[in-house]
Amino acid sequence: MTTPPADLLDTWNACGYYELVGMRVTHADEESARIEIGITPAHLQAYGTAHGGVVAGLLDAAMGLAILARLPAGQGCATVEMKLNFTAPVLPGDLVGVGRVLHQGRRLVVASAEARGPDGRMTACAQGTFQAFSAEARS
């Protein structure tokens, strides 16, 4: 297991989806990954809270990046399944997602993530199973 170089954070932050929704990877190593997003009116659904898809995307990315930070260069991972619990409304403001690897096998990896608002209150948590693959498998 190795800590990803700083330029890898730049690569992840250049991801089109992250730019579209305003997510920013601020940390990733073999222990955890941290992604932040400022929830704006563009992220809200009709009730004035963040759309669940935005929160799900944040947690999915936090888990995936926690896994990628552990994988050798040239390997990737894809979400196989994910369970998500919303524990509090996500209001406009800063939201932080932190992902961690729970178990890493040869091909399947289980991870978890939590999202917390500016007051530190947990707003959602997730657990997912991911499949690791080589770069050749993507082509």
RODRENDO-162425 format. One record per atom (N, C-alpha, C, O): atom name; x, y, z negated. Coordinates in steps of 0.1 Angstrom, whole numbers, always signed. Layout:
% residues N
 name     u     v     w
   CA     X     Y     Z
...
% end
This chain:
% residues 139
 name     u     v     w
    N    +8   -12    +0
   CA    +0    +0    +0
    C    +9   +12    +0
    O   +19   +13    -7
    N    +5   +22    +8
   CA   +13   +34    +9
    C    +4   +46    +9
    O    -8   +46   +13
    N   +10   +57    +4
   CA    +2   +70    +5
    C    +3   +76   +19
    O   +14   +76   +24
    N    -8   +80   +24
   CA    -7   +85   +38
    C    +0   +99   +39
    O    +0  +107   +29
    N    +7  +101   +49
   CA   +14  +114   +51
    C    +5  +125   +52
    O    -7  +124   +55
    N    +9  +137   +48
   CA    +1  +149   +48
    C    -6  +152   +62
    O   -17  +156   +63
    N    +1  +148   +73
   CA    -4  +151   +86
    C   -16  +142   +89
    O   -24  +145   +98
    N   -17  +131   +82
   CA   -29  +122   +83
    C   -41  +129   +78
    O   -52  +128   +84
    N   -40  +137   +67
   CA   -51  +145   +62
    C   -56  +155   +73
    O   -68  +157   +75
    N   -46  +161   +80
   CA   -50  +170   +91
    C   -57  +162  +102
    O   -67  +168  +108
    N   -53  +150  +105
   CA   -59  +142  +116
    C   -74  +139  +111
    O   -83  +141  +119
    N   -76  +135   +99
   CA   -89  +132   +94
    C   -98  +145   +94
    O  -110  +144   +98
    N   -92  +156   +90
   CA  -100  +168   +90
    C  -103  +173  +104
    O  -113  +181  +105
    N   -96  +169  +114
   CA   -99  +173  +128
    C  -111  +165  +134
    O  -115  +167  +145
    N  -116  +155  +126
   CA  -127  +147  +131
    C  -139  +155  +134
    O  -143  +164  +126
    N  -145  +153  +146
   CA  -156  +161  +150
    C  -168  +162  +141
    O  -174  +172  +139
    N  -171  +150  +135
   CA  -183  +150  +126
    C  -180  +158  +113
    O  -188  +165  +109
    N  -168  +157  +108
   CA  -164  +164   +96
    C  -165  +179   +99
    O  -170  +187   +91
    N  -160  +183  +110
   CA  -161  +198  +114
    C  -175  +202  +116
    O  -179  +213  +111
    N  -183  +194  +122
   CA  -197  +197  +124
    C  -205  +200  +112
    O  -212  +210  +111
    N  -203  +191  +102
   CA  -211  +193   +89
    C  -203  +201   +79
    O  -209  +205   +68
    N  -190  +204   +81
   CA  -183  +212   +72
    C  -176  +204   +61
    O  -173  +210   +50
    N  -173  +191   +63
   CA  -166  +183   +53
    C  -151  +185   +54
    O  -146  +187   +65
    N  -144  +185   +43
   CA  -130  +186   +43
    C  -123  +176   +34
    O  -127  +176   +22
    N  -114  +168   +39
   CA  -107  +158   +31
    C   -96  +166   +23
    O   -88  +173   +30
    N   -96  +165   +10
   CA   -87  +173    +2
    C   -76  +164    -5
    O   -66  +169   -10
    N   -79  +151    -5
   CA   -70  +142   -11
    C   -73  +127    -6
    O   -84  +123    -5
    N   -62  +120    -5
   CA   -63  +105    -2
    C   -50   +98    -5
    O   -40  +102    +0
    N   -51   +88   -14
   CA   -40   +80   -16
    C   -45   +66   -20
    O   -57   +63   -18
    N   -37   +57   -24
   CA   -41   +43   -26
    C   -51   +42   -38
    O   -57   +31   -40
    N   -52   +52   -46
   CA   -62   +52   -57
    C   -76   +58   -54
    O   -86   +52   -59
    N   -76   +68   -46
   CA   -89   +74   -43
    C   -88   +84   -31
    O   -77   +87   -26
    N  -100   +88   -26
   CA  -101   +98   -16
    C  -111  +108   -20
    O  -121  +105   -26
    N  -109  +121   -17
   CA  -118  +132   -22
    C  -121  +140   -10
    O  -113  +144    -2
    N  -134  +142    -8
   CA  -139  +150    +3
    C  -149  +160    -3
    O  -157  +157   -12
    N  -148  +173    +2
   CA  -156  +183    -2
    C  -165  +189    +9
    O  -161  +189   +21
    N  -176  +194    +5
   CA  -185  +201   +15
    C  -193  +212    +8
    O  -197  +210    -4
    N  -194  +223   +14
   CA  -202  +234    +9
    C  -216  +232   +14
    O  -218  +234   +26
    N  -226  +229    +6
   CA  -240  +227   +11
    C  -246  +241   +13
    O  -247  +249    +5
    N  -249  +243   +26
   CA  -255  +256   +31
    C  -269  +254   +35
    O  -274  +242   +35
    N  -276  +264   +39
   CA  -290  +263   +44
    C  -291  +253   +56
    O  -301  +247   +58
    N  -280  +252   +64
   CA  -280  +243   +75
    C  -281  +228   +71
    O  -285  +220   +79
    N  -278  +225   +59
   CA  -278  +211   +54
    C  -291  +208   +47
    O  -292  +196   +43
    N  -300  +217   +45
   CA  -312  +215   +37
    C  -323  +209   +45
    O  -325  +212   +57
    N  -331  +201   +38
   CA  -344  +196   +44
    C  -355  +206   +39
    O  -352  +216   +32
    N  -367  +202   +41
   CA  -379  +211   +39
    C  -381  +215   +24
    O  -387  +225   +21
    N  -376  +207   +15
   CA  -378  +210    +1
    C  -367  +218    -6
    O  -367  +221   -17
    N  -357  +222    +3
   CA  -347  +231    -2
    C  -335  +224    -8
    O  -326  +230   -15
    N  -334  +211    -7
   CA  -323  +203   -12
    C  -315  +197    +0
    O  -321  +196   +11
    N  -303  +193    -2
   CA  -295  +187    +9
    C  -302  +175   +15
    O  -308  +167    +7
    N  -302  +174   +28
   CA  -307  +162   +35
    C  -299  +150   +30
    O  -287  +150   +29
    N  -306  +139   +28
   CA  -299  +126   +23
    C  -289  +121   +33
    O  -279  +115   +28
    N  -290  +124   +46
   CA  -281  +120   +55
    C  -267  +126   +54
    O  -257  +120   +56
    N  -267  +139   +49
   CA  -255  +146   +47
    C  -248  +140   +35
    O  -235  +138   +36
    N  -255  +137   +25
   CA  -249  +131   +13
    C  -244  +117   +16
    O  -233  +113   +12
    N  -252  +109   +23
   CA  -248   +96   +27
    C  -235   +96   +36
    O  -226   +88   +34
    N  -234  +106   +45
   CA  -222  +107   +53
    C  -210  +111   +45
    O  -199  +106   +47
    N  -212  +119   +35
   CA  -201  +123   +26
    C  -195  +111   +18
    O  -183  +108   +18
    N  -205  +103   +13
   CA  -201   +91    +5
    C  -195   +80   +14
    O  -185   +74   +10
    N  -200   +78   +25
   CA  -195   +68   +35
    C  -181   +72   +39
    O  -172   +64   +39
    N  -178   +85   +42
   CA  -165   +90   +45
    C  -155   +88   +34
    O  -144   +84   +36
    N  -160   +91   +21
   CA  -151   +90   +10
    C  -146   +76    +8
    O  -135   +73    +5
    N  -156   +67    +9
   CA  -152   +52    +8
    C  -143   +48   +19
    O  -132   +42   +16
    N  -146   +52   +31
   CA  -138   +48   +43
    C  -124   +53   +42
    O  -114   +46   +45
    N  -122   +66   +37
   CA  -109   +72   +37
    C  -101   +66   +25
    O   -89   +65   +26
    N  -108   +62   +14
   CA  -101   +55    +3
    C   -95   +42    +8
    O   -84   +38    +4
    N  -102   +35   +17
   CA   -97   +23   +23
    C   -86   +26   +33
    O   -75   +19   +32
    N   -88   +35   +42
   CA   -78   +38   +52
    C   -64   +42   +46
    O   -54   +39   +51
    N   -65   +49   +34
   CA   -53   +53   +27
    C   -44   +41   +22
    O   -33   +42   +19
    N   -51   +29   +22
   CA   -44   +17   +17
    C   -40    +8   +29
    O   -31    -1   +27
    N   -45   +10   +41
   CA   -42    +1   +52
    C   -30    +5   +59
    O   -26   +17   +59
    N   -23    -4   +65
   CA   -11    -1   +73
    C   -14    +8   +85
    O   -26    +8   +90
    N    -5   +15   +89
   CA    -7   +24  +101
    C   -12   +16  +113
    O    -7    +4  +115
    N   -21   +21  +120
   CA   -27   +14  +132
    C   -39    +6  +129
    O   -45    +0  +138
    N   -42    +5  +116
   CA   -54    -2  +112
    C   -66    +7  +109
    O   -63   +19  +105
    N   -78    +3  +111
   CA   -90   +11  +108
    C  -100    +3  +100
    O   -97    -9   +97
    N  -111    +9   +98
   CA  -122    +2   +91
    C  -135    +7   +96
    O  -136   +18  +100
    N  -145    -1   +94
   CA  -159    +2   +98
    C  -168    -2   +87
    O  -167   -13   +81
    N  -178    +6   +85
   CA  -189    +3   +75
    C  -197    -9   +80
    O  -202    -9   +91
    N  -198   -19   +72
   CA  -206   -31   +75
    C  -220   -29   +68
    O  -230   -32   +74
    N  -220   -25   +55
   CA  -232   -22   +48
    C  -229   -12   +37
    O  -218   -10   +33
    N  -240    -4   +34
   CA  -239    +6   +23
    C  -252    +7   +15
    O  -262    +8   +21
    N  -250    +8    +2
   CA  -262   +10    -6
    C  -260   +24   -13
    O  -249   +27   -17
    N  -270   +32   -14
   CA  -269   +45   -19
    C  -280   +48   -29
    O  -292   +45   -26
    N  -277   +54   -40
   CA  -286   +59   -50
    C  -285   +74   -52
    O  -274   +79   -54
    N  -296   +81   -50
   CA  -297   +95   -53
    C  -301   +97   -67
    O  -311   +91   -72
    N  -293  +104   -75
   CA  -295  +105   -90
    C  -300  +119   -94
    O  -305  +121  -105
    N  -298  +129   -85
   CA  -302  +143   -88
    C  -303  +150   -75
    O  -296  +147   -65
    N  -311  +161   -74
   CA  -312  +169   -62
    C  -299  +175   -59
    O  -291  +179   -68
    N  -295  +176   -46
   CA  -283  +183   -42
    C  -287  +197   -37
    O  -293  +198   -27
    N  -283  +207   -45
   CA  -287  +221   -42
    C  -275  +227   -34
    O  -264  +222   -34
    N  -278  +239   -28
   CA  -267  +246   -21
    C  -256  +249   -31
    O  -258  +252   -43
    N  -244  +248   -25
   CA  -231  +250   -33
    C  -222  +238   -30
    O  -224  +231   -21
    N  -211  +238   -37
   CA  -201  +228   -35
    C  -204  +214   -39
    O  -210  +212   -50
    N  -202  +204   -31
   CA  -204  +190   -34
    C  -191  +183   -31
    O  -185  +185   -21
    N  -187  +174   -41
   CA  -175  +167   -40
    C  -178  +152   -40
    O  -185  +147   -49
    N  -172  +145   -30
   CA  -174  +130   -30
    C  -160  +124   -33
    O  -150  +128   -26
    N  -160  +114   -42
   CA  -147  +107   -45
    C  -150   +92   -42
    O  -159   +86   -48
    N  -142   +86   -34
   CA  -143   +72   -31
    C  -131   +64   -36
    O  -120   +69   -37
    N  -134   +51   -40
   CA  -124   +42   -46
    C  -126   +28   -40
    O  -137   +24   -37
    N  -115   +21   -39
   CA  -116    +7   -35
    C  -118    -2   -47
    O  -111    -1   -57
    N  -128   -10   -46
   CA  -131   -20   -57
    C  -124   -33   -55
    O  -120   -39   -64
    N  -124   -38   -42
   CA  -118   -51   -39
    C  -113   -50   -25
    O  -121   -46   -16
    N  -101   -55   -22
   CA   -96   -55    -9
    C   -92   -69    -5
    O   -83   -75   -11
    N   -99   -75    +4
   CA   -95   -88   +10
    C   -87   -87   +22
    O   -83   -76   +26
    N   -86   -97   +30
   CA   -78   -97   +42
    C   -86   -89   +53
    O   -80   -81   +60
    N   -99   -91   +54
   CA  -107   -84   +64
    C  -118   -76   +58
    O  -122   -65   +64
    N  -124   -80   +47
   CA  -135   -72   +41
    C  -130   -64   +28
    O  -122   -70   +20
    N  -135   -52   +27
   CA  -131   -43   +16
    C  -144   -38   +10
    O  -153   -34   +17
    N  -145   -38    -3
   CA  -156   -32   -10
    C  -152   -20   -17
    O  -141   -20   -24
    N  -159    -9   -15
   CA  -156    +4   -21
    C  -168   +10   -28
    O  -179    +6   -25
    N  -166   +20   -36
   CA  -177   +28   -42
    C  -173   +43   -41
    O  -162   +47   -39
    N  -183   +51   -43
   CA  -181   +66   -42
    C  -192   +73   -51
    O  -203   +67   -52
    N  -189   +84   -56
   CA  -198   +93   -63
    C  -197  +107   -57
    O  -187  +112   -53
    N  -209  +113   -57
   CA  -210  +128   -53
    C  -213  +136   -65
    O  -222  +132   -73
    N  -207  +147   -67
   CA  -209  +155   -79
    C  -210  +170   -74
    O  -203  +174   -66
    N  -220  +177   -81
   CA  -222  +191   -78
    C  -212  +200   -85
    O  -203  +194   -92
    N  -214  +213   -84
   CA  -204  +222   -90
    C  -204  +221  -106
    O  -194  +225  -112
    N  -215  +216  -112
   CA  -215  +215  -126
    C  -210  +202  -131
    O  -210  +199  -143
    N  -205  +193  -122
   CA  -199  +180  -125
    C  -210  +169  -126
    O  -206  +158  -128
    N  -222  +173  -124
   CA  -233  +163  -125
    C  -233  +154  -113
    O  -232  +158  -102
    N  -234  +141  -115
   CA  -235  +131  -104
    C  -248  +133   -97
    O  -259  +133  -104
    N  -248  +134   -84
   CA  -260  +136   -76
    C  -263  +123   -68
    O  -275  +121   -64
    N  -253  +115   -65
   CA  -255  +103   -58
    C  -243   +94   -60
    O  -232   +98   -63
    N  -246   +81   -58
   CA  -235   +71   -58
    C  -237   +60   -48
    O  -249   +58   -44
    N  -227   +54   -43
   CA  -228   +44   -33
    C  -218   +33   -35
    O  -208   +35   -41
    N  -222   +22   -28
   CA  -212   +11   -28
    C  -213    +5   -13
    O  -224    +4    -8
    N  -202    +2    -8
   CA  -202    -3    +6
    C  -192   -14    +9
    O  -183   -16    +1
    N  -195   -22   +19
   CA  -186   -32   +24
    C  -181   -27   +38
    O  -189   -23   +46
    N  -168   -28   +40
   CA  -162   -24   +52
    C  -153   -35   +58
    O  -148   -43   +51
    N  -152   -35   +71
   CA  -144   -45   +78
    C  -131   -38   +83
    O  -132   -27   +90
    N  -120   -43   +79
   CA  -107   -38   +84
    C  -104   -44   +97
    O  -107   -56  +100
    N   -98   -36  +106
   CA   -95   -41  +120
    C   -82   -35  +125
    O   -78   -24  +120
    N   -76   -41  +134
   CA   -64   -35  +140
    C   -67   -26  +151
    O   -79   -26  +156
    N   -58   -18  +156
   CA   -60    -8  +166
    C   -64   -15  +179
    O   -72    -9  +187
    N   -59   -27  +182
   CA   -63   -34  +194
    C   -77   -38  +194
    O   -83   -38  +205
    N   -83   -40  +183
   CA   -97   -44  +182
    C  -107   -33  +186
    O  -118   -35  +190
    N  -102   -20  +186
   CA  -110    -9  +189
    C  -111    -7  +204
    O  -121    -1  +209
    N  -102   -12  +212
   CA  -102    -9  +226
    C  -110   -19  +234
    O  -112   -18  +246
% end
